[in-house]
Every structure is written in C-alpha cells, then in structure tokens.
C-alpha cells in the first residue's frame, strides 16, 4: 500500500484526502439529519444504503484521480494544474454553503 501511495502525486493525495473527508462527513451529517444530500443521484444512493453511497463516491473519486495521474505521465503541467483546480473547487463547493449558513444567508 505504501509503495502505491508513493506513486501518486502530492496533488493526487491531497485530492483523495479531500474526497474521502467529504464522503465521510457527508455520511455523518446526512445520517445525523444535520444536512441533506443536494445531488439527486447521491441522495438516491444514500436512501438505497449508506454503503452504496460511500462505494460510489469513493470509486468515482479514485477513478477521476487515476485519470489525472495517467494524464500526468503525458502532460504533467496540465494534470498538475487540473488537480490543483479540482482541489480548490472541491473545497469551495464544500465550504461555501457552510459559510453562507454561518453568516445567516441561508
């Protein structure tokens, strides 16, 4: 496992960490009824079973990161920028609704 992780770029590891955190935080908050899943497909999977939700979310994330890592072998500059952009957008999408709730706009 450690050898596999060494082959993943720093951006890939950060993106994977953000995706996993999002998955487990989503599971926690939705199960605790502190949030709802806004994505209709993911809401359906969650209602079908939390395991389906987690497996799909993790597999989709790993597939996306794998694609960018393979692309990084051919176009390292583009793949690096794409991963950094994905990290920023992912964090913004996660943080913005929470920020709006915190300042009382929602």
Order of alpha helices (4+ residues) and beta strands (2+ residues): alpha-alpha-alpha-alpha-alpha
